[in-house]
Amino acid sequence: MADRLRVACVQLNSSPSKAENLERMEPLVARAAATGADLVLLPEKWNGLGNHEILLDVAEPLDGGETVAAMSSWARTHGITLVGGSIVERREGREKLSNTCAVFDPEGELAGVYRKIHMFDVEVGGVLYRESDSEEPGDGLASCEVEGWRLGLTVCYDLRFPELYRILAVEGAELITVPAAFTLHTGKDHWELLLRARAVENQCYVAAANQWGVVAGKTSYGRSSIVDPWGVVLAQAPDEDGVISAELDRAHMERIRSSLPALANRQPAAYTWPAGV
């Protein structure tokens, strides 16, 4: 079991073209691996971001998809765990698409799959987002092991639902990943606040790889970040394509959990969901 884990996040301003995004991502993954990263995290919908027609065009199955094959190859080539951000998944027999995070181990094998639970159906900054028009929500939490660390998987809008993160933490998550295309309008006020809150309240590391810049008339905030269990931002990306990395220290996390045992002091028997929730 490794007491330290080096994590890298890739930030990208994706285009609507899958071929272009695959070409641009490959050297960024290599650059991330060159930091000595054990785990590399990609952003949400990095292989194609845009409207419903674009999502249909870039969607692919997990079995035999072009993007999936590329991510598997990159993980194997660099000997890393690759948390593949998310891609739009086409599933046989399903009318709608899924927003899916696939994890690949250093041999390039599929090690975990999470389908985004919370659909981004909001109006912010005068822009309407209706994720559920194209996609269906996932129906379960997901985690996996990376170098002896328990990894919890989430995607973007999930960040606003603390109960998801708490369950992952209670089930042992030491690092939670957040691939995202967080909007500029909400990101400037809420992105760092929410990342730090999820890390502090669950006394775990949080790594977030965000889209940045304008795609199809919508602007993502960027500022990909890695946050420690005390809420300290260990690394944050500037407004450009690039890579950030930081070393996670399990002993640091355990000291925080021991000296301020908020997770251990929970009283689950006293928490009752209101009727109808």
C-alpha positions as CSV (number, residue, x, y, z in Angstrom):
1,M,0.0,0.0,0.0
2,A,1.5,3.3,-1.1
3,D,1.5,6.0,1.6
4,R,1.9,8.7,-1.1
5,L,0.1,9.1,-4.4
6,R,1.0,11.6,-7.1
7,V,-2.0,13.0,-8.9
8,A,-2.1,15.1,-12.1
9,C,-5.1,16.9,-13.6
10,V,-5.4,17.8,-17.3
11,Q,-7.2,21.0,-18.3
12,L,-8.5,21.4,-21.8
13,N,-10.7,23.7,-23.9
14,S,-12.3,20.9,-25.9
15,S,-13.7,21.5,-29.4
16,P,-16.7,19.7,-31.0
17,S,-14.3,17.5,-33.0
18,K,-13.5,14.1,-31.5
19,A,-10.5,13.6,-33.8
20,E,-9.0,17.0,-32.8
21,N,-9.5,16.4,-29.1
22,L,-7.9,13.0,-29.2
23,E,-4.9,14.5,-31.0
24,R,-4.6,17.4,-28.5
25,M,-5.1,15.2,-25.4
26,E,-2.4,12.6,-26.1
27,P,0.6,14.9,-25.5
28,L,-1.1,16.4,-22.4
29,V,-1.5,12.9,-20.9
30,A,2.2,12.2,-21.7
31,R,3.1,15.5,-20.0
32,A,1.0,14.6,-17.0
33,A,2.7,11.2,-16.7
34,A,6.1,12.9,-16.9
35,T,5.3,14.7,-13.6
36,G,5.7,11.2,-12.0
37,A,1.9,10.9,-11.6
38,D,0.5,7.6,-10.5
39,L,-3.0,8.8,-11.4
40,V,-4.0,11.2,-14.2
41,L,-7.5,12.8,-14.3
42,L,-9.1,14.2,-17.5
43,P,-12.0,16.7,-17.7
44,E,-15.7,16.1,-18.4
45,K,-16.7,15.4,-22.0
46,W,-13.2,16.1,-23.1
47,N,-13.5,14.2,-26.4
48,G,-16.4,16.4,-27.6
49,L,-18.3,19.2,-26.0
50,G,-21.3,21.0,-27.5
51,N,-25.0,20.7,-28.3
52,H,-27.2,17.6,-28.7
53,E,-26.1,16.9,-32.3
54,I,-22.4,17.1,-31.3
55,L,-22.9,14.8,-28.4
56,L,-24.7,12.3,-30.6
57,D,-21.8,12.5,-33.1
58,V,-19.0,11.9,-30.5
59,A,-20.9,9.3,-28.4
60,E,-19.5,5.8,-28.4
61,P,-19.8,2.5,-26.4
62,L,-17.4,1.5,-23.8
63,D,-16.7,-1.7,-25.7
64,G,-14.9,-0.9,-28.9
65,G,-15.1,2.9,-28.8
66,E,-12.3,4.9,-30.3
67,T,-11.8,7.2,-27.3
68,V,-12.0,4.2,-24.9
69,A,-9.3,2.5,-26.9
70,A,-7.1,5.6,-26.8
71,M,-7.4,6.0,-23.0
72,S,-6.6,2.3,-22.5
73,S,-3.5,2.7,-24.6
74,W,-2.3,5.8,-22.9
75,A,-2.7,4.2,-19.4
76,R,-0.8,1.1,-20.6
77,T,1.9,3.1,-22.4
78,H,2.7,5.4,-19.4
79,G,2.0,2.9,-16.7
80,I,-0.6,5.1,-15.0
81,T,-4.1,4.9,-13.7
82,L,-6.1,7.0,-16.0
83,V,-9.4,8.4,-14.7
84,G,-10.8,9.3,-18.1
85,G,-12.8,12.3,-17.1
86,S,-16.1,11.6,-18.8
87,I,-17.3,10.8,-22.3
88,V,-20.7,10.5,-23.8
89,E,-21.6,6.8,-23.8
90,R,-24.0,5.1,-26.2
91,R,-25.5,2.1,-24.5
92,E,-27.4,-0.6,-26.4
93,G,-31.1,-0.5,-25.9
94,R,-31.1,2.9,-24.3
95,E,-32.8,5.9,-25.9
96,K,-30.6,8.5,-24.1
97,L,-26.9,8.8,-23.7
98,S,-24.9,8.5,-20.5
99,N,-22.2,10.8,-19.1
100,T,-19.7,8.2,-18.2
101,C,-16.4,8.2,-16.3
102,A,-14.2,5.1,-17.1
103,V,-11.0,4.3,-15.1
104,F,-8.1,2.4,-16.6
105,D,-5.4,0.6,-14.7
106,P,-1.7,0.7,-15.6
107,E,-2.2,-2.4,-17.8
108,G,-4.9,-0.5,-19.8
109,E,-7.7,-2.6,-18.3
110,L,-11.1,-1.1,-17.3
111,A,-10.9,-0.8,-13.5
112,G,-14.1,1.2,-12.8
113,V,-17.1,2.9,-14.4
114,Y,-19.3,5.7,-13.0
115,R,-22.3,7.2,-14.8
116,K,-23.1,10.8,-13.7
117,I,-26.1,10.8,-11.4
118,H,-27.2,14.4,-11.3
119,M,-28.3,16.0,-14.5
120,F,-27.4,19.7,-15.1
121,D,-30.9,21.1,-15.8
122,V,-30.5,24.8,-14.8
123,E,-30.5,28.4,-16.1
124,V,-27.5,30.4,-15.1
125,G,-26.1,33.6,-16.4
126,G,-29.0,33.8,-18.9
127,V,-27.9,30.5,-20.5
128,L,-30.2,27.4,-20.4
129,Y,-28.6,24.0,-19.8
130,R,-30.8,20.9,-20.2
131,E,-28.6,17.9,-19.8
132,S,-31.5,15.5,-19.4
133,D,-32.7,16.3,-23.0
134,S,-29.8,14.1,-24.2
135,E,-28.7,12.1,-21.2
136,E,-30.1,9.9,-18.5
137,P,-28.8,9.8,-14.9
138,G,-26.8,7.0,-13.5
139,D,-28.3,4.9,-10.8
140,G,-25.4,4.1,-8.4
141,L,-22.2,5.2,-6.8
142,A,-18.8,3.9,-7.8
143,S,-15.3,3.6,-6.4
144,C,-12.2,1.6,-7.1
145,E,-8.7,0.9,-5.8
146,V,-5.6,2.8,-7.1
147,E,-2.2,2.0,-5.7
148,G,-3.9,0.9,-2.4
149,W,-5.9,4.2,-2.2
150,R,-9.7,4.1,-2.3
151,L,-10.9,6.4,-5.1
152,G,-14.4,7.8,-5.3
153,L,-15.9,8.8,-8.7
154,T,-18.1,11.8,-9.4
155,V,-18.7,14.2,-12.3
156,C,-19.2,18.0,-12.4
157,Y,-22.7,18.9,-11.1
158,D,-22.4,16.0,-8.5
159,L,-20.2,18.5,-6.6
160,R,-23.3,20.3,-5.3
161,F,-24.7,17.1,-3.7
162,P,-22.8,16.6,-0.4
163,E,-24.6,13.4,0.5
164,L,-23.0,11.6,-2.5
165,Y,-19.5,12.6,-1.2
166,R,-20.3,11.7,2.3
167,I,-21.4,8.2,1.4
168,L,-18.2,7.8,-0.7
169,A,-16.1,9.0,2.3
170,V,-17.9,6.7,4.8
171,E,-17.3,3.8,2.4
172,G,-13.6,4.6,2.6
173,A,-12.8,7.1,-0.2
174,E,-9.5,8.9,0.4
175,L,-9.5,10.7,-2.9
176,I,-12.5,11.8,-4.8
177,T,-12.2,12.9,-8.5
178,V,-14.3,15.6,-10.2
179,P,-14.0,15.8,-14.0
180,A,-16.0,18.9,-14.9
181,A,-17.2,21.5,-17.4
182,F,-18.2,23.9,-14.7
183,T,-19.6,27.1,-16.0
184,L,-17.9,30.4,-15.8
185,H,-21.0,32.1,-14.2
186,T,-21.2,29.6,-11.3
187,G,-17.5,28.7,-11.2
188,K,-16.2,32.2,-10.3
189,D,-18.3,32.1,-7.1
190,H,-18.7,28.4,-6.3
191,W,-16.0,26.2,-7.8
192,E,-13.2,26.6,-5.3
193,L,-15.7,27.0,-2.4
194,L,-17.4,23.7,-3.2
195,L,-14.2,21.7,-3.8
196,R,-12.7,22.9,-0.5
197,A,-16.0,22.2,1.3
198,R,-16.2,18.6,0.0
199,A,-12.6,18.0,1.0
200,V,-12.9,19.5,4.5
201,E,-16.2,17.9,5.5
202,N,-15.1,14.5,4.3
203,Q,-11.5,14.8,5.4
204,C,-10.2,13.5,2.0
205,Y,-8.3,14.7,-1.0
206,V,-10.3,16.1,-4.0
207,A,-8.9,16.4,-7.5
208,A,-10.8,18.3,-10.1
209,A,-10.0,18.6,-13.8
210,N,-12.1,21.3,-15.5
211,Q,-12.8,22.4,-19.0
212,W,-12.0,26.1,-19.7
213,G,-12.9,28.6,-22.4
214,V,-15.7,28.9,-24.8
215,V,-17.3,26.0,-26.7
216,A,-20.6,26.4,-28.6
217,G,-21.3,29.7,-27.0
218,K,-20.9,28.4,-23.4
219,T,-17.9,29.2,-21.2
220,S,-16.3,26.9,-18.7
221,Y,-14.4,28.3,-15.7
222,G,-11.2,26.2,-15.7
223,R,-9.0,26.5,-12.6
224,S,-8.6,22.8,-12.3
225,S,-7.5,22.1,-8.7
226,I,-6.2,19.6,-6.2
227,V,-7.3,20.1,-2.6
228,D,-6.1,18.5,0.6
229,P,-8.3,17.3,3.6
230,W,-7.7,20.6,5.4
231,G,-9.1,22.5,2.5
232,V,-5.7,23.7,1.3
233,V,-5.4,24.1,-2.5
234,L,-2.2,22.2,-3.4
235,A,-2.3,23.1,-7.1
236,Q,-4.5,25.2,-9.4
237,A,-4.4,25.6,-13.2
238,P,-4.2,29.0,-15.0
239,D,-6.6,29.8,-17.9
240,E,-5.0,27.6,-20.6
241,D,-4.7,24.0,-21.7
242,G,-2.2,22.3,-19.3
243,V,-1.4,20.0,-16.4
244,I,-1.2,20.5,-12.7
245,S,0.0,17.9,-10.2
246,A,0.5,17.3,-6.5
247,E,1.6,14.6,-4.1
248,L,-1.1,13.2,-1.7
249,D,0.1,12.0,1.7
250,R,-2.0,9.5,3.6
251,A,-0.3,10.2,6.9
252,H,-1.4,13.9,6.6
253,M,-5.0,12.8,6.0
254,E,-4.9,10.4,8.9
255,R,-3.5,13.1,11.3
256,I,-6.4,15.4,10.4
257,R,-8.9,12.6,10.8
258,S,-7.4,11.7,14.2
259,S,-7.0,15.2,15.7
260,L,-10.4,16.4,14.4
261,P,-12.5,13.2,14.1
262,A,-15.5,14.6,12.4
263,L,-16.2,11.4,10.4
264,A,-15.8,9.3,13.5
265,N,-18.1,11.6,15.5
266,R,-21.0,11.2,13.2
267,Q,-24.4,10.1,14.7
268,P,-26.1,8.3,11.9
269,A,-29.0,7.1,14.1
270,A,-30.0,10.7,14.7
271,Y,-30.2,11.6,11.0
272,T,-33.6,10.9,9.5
273,W,-34.6,12.0,6.1
274,P,-37.8,14.1,6.0
275,A,-40.8,12.3,4.6
276,G,-41.1,12.7,0.8
277,V,-37.4,13.4,0.3
